[in-house]
Amino acid sequence: MSAVAPTPTHLAPIGELLRSWRRRRSLSQLELALEADVSSRHVSFLETGRARPSREMVLRLAEHLDIPLRERNRLLLAAGYAPLYVEHSLDEPAMAPVHQALDRFLRAHEPYPAVVLDRHYNLVSGNDAVAVLTAGVAPDLLEPPANALRVTLHPAGMAPQILNLTEWSAHLLHRLRRQATLTADPELERLYDELSSYPGVSVESPDEGGSGSEIVLPLRMRAGDRELAFFSTISTFGTPVDITLAELVIEAFYPANAVTATYLLEGIGAPAPVVT
């Protein structure tokens, strides 16, 4: 039998929360009902409070609505059930294998930059090669908890060295806006408003198609008398049941051309690659 917890007074009723998430996902009651294999009448009764969902129904609907684990706990509480998903700090013994795996990845990726970010884009950890990107950034922006997006777009951050700031800022803000919409996180909304007010930052790229010769949008930066170019990949943990793991993102940067690869390799005393 499911554990039942008292509903916190600060939470909206479960029906209101379900309706809010359904609308956020642009689904009708019928569409959600079909996806979750329940009747649209039952979905309507749940949203209006005429029926109380079982614990299993809350989790089923949350899964089909792609609700973050943190918010699924809030849904369970609103329905009167105990939270399901735990949240551990990376410093706790239970997270040691994860912490070690992240460290191994970051070190193995050198001399290319890589960072681990939390759900608000705050820097959890990074490798030594990140210094290539943050050279010249104001020290106060790098103090914990350093926010990767703020460091990138702030006028005292990386922004003055980014040669394609309009395109790159539009890319980052589109990503941030999408994440804010998916998670309903007000802190991400506030971060979006802050970043979009910075000078030189754009919320829309003037050239969505790129130059025609590029297959990904690169980050182009000035490093002394050189122009460096990077592209990045985003990784997340598969099938996480811990909130911390579900919200971690690993962003790994790679050189987008031979000049950048040579610059990074020379930084650790490695031989330059042979370009044919």
N, C-alpha and C positions, 0 to 999 in steps of 0.2 A: 504494500500500500504506500502511496506517495506521501512523503513528508509534507506537512502543511505549515506554512509560516504566516505570521500576521502580516497583513498588507501595510507597508509604511504609509503614513498619512501624506507624505510629500509626492508620492507617485500618482500619476493619472490612472484612472480605471483601466483595466486590461483591454476593454473594448475600444477605448479611445486610442490606446497605444497601437493596437493591431490596425485600426483604421488609418492612423497616421502613417505607419510603415507601408501599408498597402498603397496608399495614395502616393507616397514617396517613390514607390517602385512603378507607378503609373499602371496599376492593375485594377480591373473591375472586381467586384465581389465574385462574379461568375468565373473570371479568368483564374483568380486565386483558388477558388473551389475546385476547378478542373485540375489545376496543377497539384493540389494537395489531396485530391481524391476524396473530397467531402462535398456535401450539398451547399449550394449557394445560400439556401435558407439558413443553414447552420452558421455559416460565416456571418450572415446578417444578424442572427440572434446573438452571436458572440460580440459583435461590434456595438450593438445597442444595449448590451447588458441583460438581455432576456435569458441568456444561457451562460453558464460558467464553464470555461474550457477545462478539460483534464490536463494534467501535466504533460501527457504525451501529445495532446493536441497543440498545446502552446509550442512545444519543441518542433512539431511537424510544420506548423505554419511559419515559425521562425526560420526553419531550414529553407522553405520554398520562397520566403521573402528575402533570403540572404542577409539576415540581420547579424551584425557582429556579436561575438560571444559575450562581450561586456553588456550589450543591450539585451541579449537573451536572458541573462540573469535578472535584469530589471523587469522583463516581462513575467518571468516566473514569480518574482516577488509581488508584482501587481496582481497576479492571479491567486496569490495566497500560498505559493509553494516555495520551498527552500531553493536558493541558487544552486546551479549544477556545476558551473565552471569555476575552477580555482585560479588564483593569480599569484605566481611566485616571483620574487625578485631574482635577477640573474645571479645575485651573490649567494643565494641559498644553496645548500648542499644538493638538493634535488635537481638543481639546474646545472650542476657542474659539467655533465656531458655536453650540454648545449653550449655553455660558456667556452669549453675547450674546443668544440667544433667551430664556433665562430672565430676564435683566435687563430686556429689553424688555417681557416679560409683566408682571413685577412693577411696573414703572413705569407701564405702561398701565392697570393695575388700580387705581391710586390715584384717588380717596381711600379706596378700600376696602382692607382688609388682605389680604395674601397672603404665603405662606411656601413655601419649598422645604425638604423634609425628607429625611433619609437613611433607611436601613432600620431604624434604631433610634430614629426620631423625633427625631433631633438636628437642630437648625436649621442648614441650609446657607446660606441667605440669606433675606431678607425685605425688604419695602418699608417706607417711612417710616410708613405708616398702621398698621403693627403696634403702634406705640406707644399707640394707642387701647386695645388689648387688654391691654397689659402695664403700663399706668400703675399705680404703687404696688407693683409686684413687687420683692421683695428683690434688690438688685444682684447678689449672688453667684449667684442662680439664672439670671441672664441672661449670665453669663460663659461663653465658649466652652469646651466644646461644650454650649450650652444645649439641654436636652431639652424639646421642646414640651409633652409630656404632663406632665412634672414641673412645668414652669412653670404649667401650667393648674390642676393639682390640689393642688399643695403648699399647706399652710396659710399659707406666707409668699409664695405666688404669687398667681395670679388668683382662687383659690377663694373668699376672703372677699367678692369682688365679684360672684360668680356667683349669681344669684338662684334658678336651678333646678339647683343643684349635684348633687342626687341623680340627676335624670334625665340631666344632661349627663355626669356621671362614669360612669354605667352605660353610656351610649352609647360613650364613649371606651374603657372597659375591655372592652366586648364586641368592639370593633374590634381592640384590642390582643391579646386572647385569640385571636381568629380568625387574626390575622397570625402569632402565635406557633405556632399549630397548623399553619398552611400551610407555614411555613418551617422548623420544628423548631429555631428559634434560641434557645439557652438564655439569651442576654442579654435577649430579649424576655420570657421567662418570669420572670427576676429582676425586670425592670421592672414586670411585672404584680403580682408579690408586693409590691413596694415601694409602688406606687400604691394598691393595694387596702387597705393598712394605714393610709392617711391618714384623719384625722377628717373625717366628713361625706361621705366617698366611698362610693358604693354599687356593687355588682357587678350588681345587678338593679334595674331601674326599677320603682317601685310602680305606675306607670300607663303600661303599654306602648302604650295607645291614644291617649295625649295628651288634649287638651281636646275633641277632636271638630271644632274649627274650624280646626286647623292642618294643613297639608299636609306639613310637615317639622318635625322637632324643632329649635327654635331655641336658640341660646345666648343666655341673658338675663343682662345685666350691668348693674351699677349704675355710673353715671358722674356723680359729683356728685349733683345732684337729679334726674337723668334715668335712665330705664330704656332701655337699648339692646337690640336683638335682632338676631341674625345667623343666617344659614344658610350652609353652605359646600359647595363642590364639590371633588372629588378628581380630579386628572388625572395620568396617567402617560405615558411615552413609548411610542409605537407601535413594534412590532417591534425592540426593542433587541437588539443582540448584544454590547454592552459591559455589564459587571456594574454599574458605577456608574450608568449610565442606567437599567438595569432596576430598580434599587432606589430611584431618586428618586421622590418624590411631591410634587406641587404642590397645596397647599390654598388655595383662594381664598374669602374671606368676602364676603358680600353683605348689605346691610341687609334685614331682614325686615319693616320697616315704614317709614312716611314719617318718623317721628320720628328714627329712626336715620339714614336717608338725609340728612335735613336737618343733623343733628349732624356727620356726616362731611363734607358739602359745605361747611358753615360753617368747618370746620377749615382749609380751603385758600382761604377767601375767595370761594367760588363762590356764586352765588345759590341760594336754597332752591328745591326743586322745587315746581311748582304741583300741588296735590292737588285733584282734582275729585271 
